[in-house]
Amino acid sequence: MLFCKFFCHSLNAMTSLDIVQDLENYLSMHTLDAQVKEMMVECLKTRPEEPMSWMMKYFLKQNAGLATSDCAVASAADQSTFVAISHEDASMQQYLTDKKVHVFFLEMLKQIMEAKPDNVLSFTAVVAHNLHKSPPPALEATLHPVLPHSQ
């Protein structure tokens, strides 16, 4: 709880004891202390060359399937690939989550990795068209009827 005690010295409105208790309650309620400790232990065991990248991947794995008002994370079944989408504006994030944009991008990414096309942009356009015509179950609910072309 060194962080809590350090944090308390920078605030004057509450007593240090109140602030420490408030922060400890928050950490406990969200199990942040346990999650961060577990991540740090794994990081120190692994000793990755790029610890910040490793920690981001760790949190993606731990939160695969998460879809909240702050972030949405999609992962491949084997948890080898992740797509996370987060937007500062809560209503935009809700829209992206509701439309399963993270799932769409994961599907696109899986197909790009499988095909390894030379022209990724053209390939992506074709895949998007095919996904629209025949979407996987995870995306079906997000489709709306297409307006007829103007004649």
C-alpha positions in Angstrom: 0.0 0.0 0.0 3.0 2.3 -0.6 1.1 3.9 -3.5 -1.8 4.7 -1.2 0.5 6.4 1.4 2.4 8.3 -1.3 -0.9 9.4 -2.9 -2.2 10.7 0.4 0.6 13.2 0.9 -0.5 15.0 -2.3 -4.0 15.6 -1.1 -5.0 18.0 1.7 -8.8 17.8 1.8 -9.2 14.5 3.6 -7.1 13.0 6.3 -4.4 10.6 5.3 -6.2 7.8 7.1 -9.5 8.5 5.2 -7.8 8.6 1.9 -5.8 5.4 2.5 -9.1 3.6 3.5 -10.9 5.0 0.5 -8.2 3.8 -1.9 -7.9 0.4 -0.2 -11.7 -0.1 -0.5 -11.6 0.8 -4.2 -8.6 -1.5 -4.9 -10.3 -4.3 -3.0 -13.8 -3.8 -4.6 -12.3 -4.1 -8.1 -9.6 -6.7 -7.1 -7.1 -4.4 -8.8 -4.4 -5.2 -6.2 -4.6 -8.9 -6.9 -4.8 -8.5 -10.7 -1.8 -6.1 -10.9 0.2 -8.3 -8.5 -0.6 -11.4 -10.6 0.5 -9.6 -13.8 3.7 -8.3 -12.2 4.6 -11.8 -10.9 4.1 -13.3 -14.4 6.1 -10.4 -16.0 9.0 -11.0 -13.6 8.9 -14.7 -14.2 8.8 -14.2 -18.0 11.1 -11.2 -18.1 10.0 -10.2 -21.6 12.3 -8.0 -23.7 9.4 -5.4 -24.1 7.6 -5.4 -20.7 5.0 -2.8 -21.7 3.9 -4.7 -24.8 3.9 -7.9 -22.8 1.6 -6.2 -20.1 -0.8 -5.0 -22.8 -1.1 -8.5 -24.2 -1.5 -9.9 -20.7 -4.5 -7.6 -20.1 -6.0 -8.4 -23.5 -5.8 -12.1 -22.6 -7.3 -11.5 -19.2 -10.2 -9.5 -20.7 -11.0 -11.4 -23.8 -14.7 -11.0 -24.5 -15.0 -7.9 -22.5 -17.5 -5.4 -23.8 -18.2 -2.4 -21.6 -18.8 1.3 -22.0 -15.1 1.8 -21.9 -13.6 -0.9 -24.1 -14.5 -4.0 -26.2 -12.0 -6.9 -26.7 -12.5 -9.7 -29.2 -10.1 -12.7 -29.3 -9.6 -15.7 -31.5 -10.7 -19.0 -30.0 -7.1 -19.9 -29.2 -6.4 -16.5 -27.7 -3.5 -15.9 -30.2 -5.0 -12.8 -31.7 -6.8 -9.8 -30.1 -8.6 -6.7 -31.2 -9.5 -4.0 -28.7 -11.6 -0.9 -29.5 -11.9 2.0 -27.1 -13.2 5.5 -27.7 -13.2 8.5 -25.3 -16.8 9.4 -26.1 -19.0 7.0 -24.2 -21.9 7.1 -26.7 -19.5 6.3 -29.6 -17.9 3.5 -27.6 -21.4 2.1 -26.9 -22.2 2.3 -30.7 -19.0 0.5 -31.6 -19.6 -2.1 -28.9 -23.3 -2.6 -29.9 -22.3 -3.0 -33.6 -19.6 -5.5 -32.6 -16.9 -3.6 -34.5 -14.3 -5.3 -32.5 -15.6 -8.7 -33.6 -15.7 -7.5 -37.3 -12.1 -6.4 -37.1 -11.0 -9.7 -35.5 -12.7 -11.6 -38.3 -11.0 -9.4 -40.9 -7.6 -9.9 -39.2 -8.0 -13.6 -39.0 -8.7 -13.8 -42.7 -5.8 -11.5 -43.6 -3.4 -13.6 -41.5 -4.7 -16.8 -43.1 -4.5 -15.6 -46.7 -1.4 -13.3 -46.3 -2.4 -11.3 -49.4 0.0 -9.0 -51.2 -2.7 -6.4 -51.5 -4.2 -6.2 -48.1 -6.5 -3.3 -49.0 -8.2 -5.0 -51.9 -8.4 -8.3 -50.0 -10.0 -6.4 -47.1 -12.7 -4.9 -49.4 -13.5 -8.4 -50.8 -13.7 -9.9 -47.3 -15.9 -7.1 -46.0 -18.3 -7.6 -48.9 -18.3 -11.4 -48.3 -18.9 -10.9 -44.6 -21.8 -8.7 -45.4 -23.3 -11.3 -47.7 -22.7 -14.2 -45.3 -21.8 -13.0 -41.8 -20.6 -15.3 -39.0 -23.2 -15.7 -36.2 -21.3 -13.2 -34.0 -22.0 -10.5 -36.6 -25.4 -11.4 -37.9 -27.3 -9.4 -35.2 -25.5 -6.2 -36.2 -26.7 -6.1 -39.8 -29.5 -3.9 -40.9 -31.4 -4.1 -44.1 -29.5 -2.5 -47.0 -31.3 0.4 -48.7 -31.9 -0.3 -52.4 -29.6 1.4 -54.9 -31.1 4.5 -56.4 -32.1 4.1 -60.0 
